[in-house]
Amino acid sequence: MMLKFSKMQALGNDFVVIDVVRQRVRLERDQIRHLADRYFGVGCDQLLLVEPASQVGVDFNYRIFNADGGEVDQCGNGARCFAKFVRHQGLTDKHEIMVSTGVGVIQAKVEQDGRVHLDMGSPRFEPTDIPFVADGRQDRYDLDVDGDIVDMTILSMGNPHAVQIVDAIDQAPVAIQGPLIERHSRFPQRVNAGYMEIVSDTQIRLRVYERGVGETLACGSGACAAVVAGRIRGLLKEQVQVQLRGGQLDIYWAGEGHSVEMTGPANHVFDGQIDVDTL
């Protein structure tokens, strides 16, 4: 079966996006892994499915699969690409799009400058909501990572994040420590490990080791989580520029009880098709 797809990227975080509104698609986990393979497939950090809406007041359903084939509930960079994709493919002409995810509905707005503004919803801090094994909520946790005690802020942005502050982002132990945090026994569904360098109270630098993927050039939900972590610690203002290896995101969070807002680019790279029976 020939499968049509689009390749998209947001700050170097790249996606294979598939229209399931106009074509029938059923992919097994191994097929997703092969599609994501950069040597034997198309290559991507995540695969995104655009599905017909299943509830009133929503335009589309949004499903996300990591490069290892596992399904997850949220991806901010992917959501921006999703919004650009449905307009590029003529699935809608709306500038404001309501999208259903595994953890609720998010609103995406395509701005006149081509960037996409997202309402990412409110962060969650209760350990059972993350999920994270702990006796109760704290703003900071000491996590034993292979004998080293790491000071972290842990929260959910629809997916779990563990954020730590480092002095110099370029020297952060992302490749070595990131996998240990991702698969730490206190995270039943694994976790995204964020490394944040605070430049000022309105600017940070960030690297993220994403669960099921590894380090990526950018992570939208990770940028939101980092700003929330910095705000909780009293180190950041409401509006923050987040500099990732792939570029910049603008994050706004007024505080608890409010949604996190993210604005950034999303770009179409190319369209293609692949015979899924060969995967």
Helices and strands as residue ranges (DSSP letters): E 2-10, E 13-19, H 29-36, E 46-52, E 60-66, E 71-72, H 76-88, E 96-101, E 104-110, E 116-119, G 127-129, E 141-145, E 148-156, E 160-165, G 169-171, H 174-182, E 192-200, E 203-210, E 214-216, H 220-232, E 239-244, E 247-253, E 260-264, E 267-275, G 276-278
